[in-house]
Amino acid sequence: MSVELLRPKRVMEILDISRTTLHRWAQSGRLKPVLLPTDGSRQFRRYRREDVMRIAEVDDASESTGG
């Protein structure tokens, strides 16, 4: 079974958050990145679509209930 990975820019669009917020959520463990293998000069991060959509659903639910 393959896992769909999203680039940070797409995650920020879906969740309507800034790069700073995405970075903070990754550091806190709220949204864990998948680190892709690189040549050592850069670190590429991707995020699992299911994790992103789970956060989007939780945020939508809290907005609809006024919380």
Secondary structure as the mmCIF struct_conf table of DSSP 4:
data_model
#
loop_
_struct_conf.conf_type_id
_struct_conf.id
_struct_conf.beg_label_comp_id
_struct_conf.beg_label_asym_id
_struct_conf.beg_label_seq_id
_struct_conf.end_label_comp_id
_struct_conf.end_label_asym_id
_struct_conf.end_label_seq_id
STRN STRN1 LEU A 5 LEU A 6
HELX_RH_AL_P HELX_RH_AL_P1 PRO A 8 LEU A 15
TURN_TY1_P TURN_TY1_P1 ASP A 16 ASP A 16
HELX_RH_AL_P HELX_RH_AL_P2 ARG A 19 SER A 28
TURN_TY1_P TURN_TY1_P2 GLY A 29 GLY A 29
BEND BEND1 ARG A 30 LEU A 31
HELX_LH_PP_P HELX_LH_PP_P1 LYS A 32 PRO A 33
STRN STRN2 VAL A 34 LEU A 36
HELX_LH_PP_P HELX_LH_PP_P2 PRO A 37 PRO A 37
BEND BEND2 GLY A 40 SER A 41
STRN STRN3 PHE A 44 ARG A 48
HELX_RH_AL_P HELX_RH_AL_P3 ARG A 49 SER A 64
TURN_TY1_P TURN_TY1_P3 THR A 65 GLY A 66
#
